[in-house]
């Protein structure tokens, strides 16, 4: 992956979190959220639970975050 592609993915993750994750902070801080590229979300208590559910519901290309923190992951 090129540096440009990596920066684009980071920018996409930031945009998705700002739009769809940040509003969850008040009620779900410390939990995990998966966000699809079209804005669908799944919130859960563990990263593993959220990723498993999101992989089935969203397929590849979505992002996972810890709500209230800027830790991010992406799966293919």
HULINNOR-V244079 format. One record per residue. N is the residue number from 1. RES is the residue in three letters. SS is DSSP state (H for helix, E for strand, - for the rest). D_FIRST is the distance of its C-alpha to the first C-alpha in Angstrom with 2 decimals. Layout:
BEGIN
n=N res=RES ss=SS d_first=D_FIRST
n=N res=RES ss=SS d_first=D_FIRST
END
This chain:
BEGIN
n=1 res=UNK ss=- d_first=0.00
n=2 res=UNK ss=- d_first=3.78
n=3 res=UNK ss=H d_first=6.68
n=4 res=UNK ss=H d_first=8.21
n=5 res=UNK ss=H d_first=6.25
n=6 res=UNK ss=H d_first=6.68
n=7 res=UNK ss=H d_first=10.16
n=8 res=UNK ss=H d_first=10.90
n=9 res=UNK ss=H d_first=10.49
n=10 res=UNK ss=H d_first=12.61
n=11 res=UNK ss=H d_first=15.00
n=12 res=UNK ss=H d_first=15.37
n=13 res=UNK ss=H d_first=16.14
n=14 res=UNK ss=H d_first=18.58
n=15 res=UNK ss=H d_first=20.24
n=16 res=UNK ss=H d_first=20.75
n=17 res=UNK ss=H d_first=22.20
n=18 res=UNK ss=H d_first=24.44
n=19 res=UNK ss=H d_first=25.77
n=20 res=UNK ss=H d_first=26.15
n=21 res=UNK ss=H d_first=25.85
n=22 res=UNK ss=H d_first=27.89
n=23 res=UNK ss=H d_first=31.00
n=24 res=UNK ss=H d_first=30.99
n=25 res=UNK ss=H d_first=31.38
n=26 res=UNK ss=H d_first=35.17
n=27 res=UNK ss=H d_first=35.75
n=28 res=UNK ss=H d_first=32.83
n=29 res=UNK ss=- d_first=31.82
n=30 res=UNK ss=- d_first=30.54
n=31 res=UNK ss=- d_first=29.70
n=32 res=UNK ss=E d_first=26.33
n=33 res=UNK ss=E d_first=25.07
n=34 res=UNK ss=E d_first=22.54
n=35 res=UNK ss=E d_first=21.84
n=36 res=UNK ss=- d_first=20.82
n=37 res=UNK ss=- d_first=19.35
n=38 res=UNK ss=- d_first=22.96
n=39 res=UNK ss=- d_first=24.43
n=40 res=UNK ss=- d_first=26.01
n=41 res=UNK ss=E d_first=26.35
n=42 res=UNK ss=E d_first=27.47
n=43 res=UNK ss=E d_first=28.98
n=44 res=UNK ss=E d_first=30.07
n=45 res=UNK ss=- d_first=31.24
n=46 res=UNK ss=- d_first=28.46
n=47 res=UNK ss=H d_first=24.71
n=48 res=UNK ss=H d_first=25.24
n=49 res=UNK ss=H d_first=27.75
n=50 res=UNK ss=H d_first=25.67
n=51 res=UNK ss=H d_first=22.54
n=52 res=UNK ss=H d_first=24.84
n=53 res=UNK ss=H d_first=26.67
n=54 res=UNK ss=H d_first=23.72
n=55 res=UNK ss=H d_first=21.97
n=56 res=UNK ss=H d_first=25.28
n=57 res=UNK ss=H d_first=26.00
n=58 res=UNK ss=H d_first=22.70
n=59 res=UNK ss=- d_first=20.52
n=60 res=UNK ss=- d_first=16.73
n=61 res=UNK ss=- d_first=14.66
n=62 res=UNK ss=- d_first=17.05
n=63 res=UNK ss=E d_first=17.09
n=64 res=UNK ss=E d_first=19.58
n=65 res=UNK ss=E d_first=21.36
n=66 res=UNK ss=E d_first=24.43
n=67 res=UNK ss=- d_first=26.87
n=68 res=UNK ss=- d_first=27.96
n=69 res=UNK ss=- d_first=25.12
n=70 res=UNK ss=- d_first=21.65
n=71 res=UNK ss=- d_first=20.04
n=72 res=UNK ss=E d_first=17.34
n=73 res=UNK ss=E d_first=15.55
n=74 res=UNK ss=E d_first=13.75
n=75 res=UNK ss=- d_first=14.21
n=76 res=UNK ss=- d_first=13.15
END
